[in-house]
Amino acid sequence: MIRRRLTAADSMVVMAAFVLVGVSVGPTLRALAFRGLVERAVAGVEALRGHALDARARGGAWPTATRAGLAPPELGGVYAGDSALTFPGYALEWRTLSVVEFLEAPATTPSGLPGDAPPASVAREMIPSVRPLGAIVLHSSNTSLLAEMLARWGPGASFVRDTTWTILVGREPGEPTP
């Protein structure tokens, strides 16, 4: 039986093979890990959205706003623990917002007499109305995650600012972002 020792050249060939395998597999593994992060974030946002809509339907108001990582008290039975909305790579936050909308006032005649209405060229009076909205904020320093969330829901329903992505809850589809 012939025994052969590994020479320095043989060791270098083995090391080069490991490096090539690592270089070719590394990006694929990172891409899979990122896809997993995005899917977990999407599932977390959808779950929080659903629970908040249910709480509003039961109680008539949006859940109480909280800090990043904390679940609203109204959702305490759904999320346990002090950092229920903190996950590896991101944290979720529930907020409530007030949106001012201008609605067209009902048409009236100044004196109540027929024919005393203003001409058609006069714009109708607009009355301000305040409407509450909910919002889910995703905090992350991973700008790729923020971009993926924006691409998934679109700029009509969500927006990115600094290290946060925000989606409005309680808007009508197609309504512009305030």
Secondary structure, 3 states (H helix, E strand, C coil): CCCCCCCHHHHHHHHHHHHHHHHHHHHHHHHHHHHHHHHHHHHHHHHHHHHHHHHHHHHCCCCCCCCCCCCCHHHCCCCCCCCCCEECCEEEEEEEEEEEEEEECCCCCCCCCCCCCCCCCCCCCEEEEEEEEEEEEEECCCHHHHHHHHHHHCCCCEEEECCEEEEEECCCCCCCCC
